[in-house]
Amino acid sequence: MTTQLPPDRAERDTRIDVFRALALLTIYIDHVPGTVFEALTYKNFGFSDAAEAFVLISGMSVALAYGNKFQPGSRLLAALKMWRRAGVLYTAHIVTTIVVMAMFCAAAVFAHRPELLKLINIEPLMKNTPEVVVGIVTLGHQLGYNNILPVYAALLLMAPLFLLFVSYRPLPALIFSGALWLVAGIWQIAPPNYPEPGFWFLNPLSWQFLFNIGLAGMLHVRRGGTIPVNRWLVGAAATYVAAAAVWVHSPLWGQITWFDLPVVIGGFDKTFLSLPRLLHILSVSYLIVALPAVSNLFRLSQDHPLALLGKRSLPVFLAGTVIAMVAQVMKLINPGGFAYDALLISAGIAMQFALAFYLEWLSGIGWSGKKPVRTEAPAARQSFGMSPVVARLSR
């Protein structure tokens, strides 16, 4: 059995936008630790969290945005566009890092809470300012809760090479990508921190495997392929997801690794994307693809708030990062209770939706600075192996 693609659908399939929006909102809630709502997010029901979902969706989005453009004669232009996008992400990361540091410093000074400067990796800036400034610019020093954009920018820098090999030899390309993930995890190969010891919190040499799985899967579907649906695979994925939901609430969750295996195989390390985390996000994704009743729950109208939020993912993510840091400071200064938590989370989410609606309104009156996008043929707009999707990356 395989999933079937309706050939006559021309409207935008909003499911990628909706899943991206849910990932962004989950990241926001998780980035305000200590609220009662943190216990209800996706990370509490399995081995993976919203970061894995975000990277997988990013790979799919790159395939949608650049897959058809990455052809002989236009590859350089497509590569330049991806690198320009990586530059935008780098600039956005530096700006948000400076804003967040300034905000914590202001809270420490005006609220007389100097202990705030010991949080989210700000303290090294106070002790070794010249070195840390160099580290910030070179991405060797990243603040806590502000470390997703660097790995995404790094993946976009590598994306032209990924696209080239996945387009011609998808299976060997994925085998090589998986081998790189394994080698990086076993021998702990990752971009180093500077000036502090250690590695990037999210290692791009590891996370590229998940990114490439999303990219290869979407390219396969856009070229007329299907995602096979096998009842045994569905059963195995469902069993794994259910077991993970129980595991994370048991004493087993505290184990660093099992059977003396390398952590990347038998543990739950996030930096090197350990196998249990990778299998979990892939199992969840497969169930969504294989079960139309589940997948179609996320097929919403194009003007649905979640669809609009996911469509405007980058500005919403940046705003959400800053808002989350503000809420985090407020929570540290005044722990409050349930009503206070509800106010912090609901206000932050409302501001992100307001930004998405504002940007959509600007686009509607012609102030977005972008040219109208031509509608592509339905056959080029397929996703999830089941239905058509937007043929460009939502900005």
BELFEN-V508558 format. One record per helix or strand of 3 or more residues. SS is the DSSP state (H for helix, E for strand). FROM is the first residue (numbers start at 0). LEN is the number of residues. If there is no record, write none. Layout:
ss->{SS & SS}
from->{FROM & FROM}
len->{LEN & LEN}
This chain:
ss->{H & H & H & H & H & H & H & H & H & H & H & H & H & H & H & H & H & H & H & H}
from->{14 & 35 & 41 & 49 & 74 & 113 & 122 & 128 & 148 & 169 & 203 & 230 & 250 & 262 & 274 & 291 & 304 & 312 & 337 & 377}
len->{16 & 5 & 4 & 17 & 36 & 5 & 5 & 9 & 20 & 17 & 19 & 17 & 4 & 4 & 16 & 7 & 7 & 21 & 27 & 3}
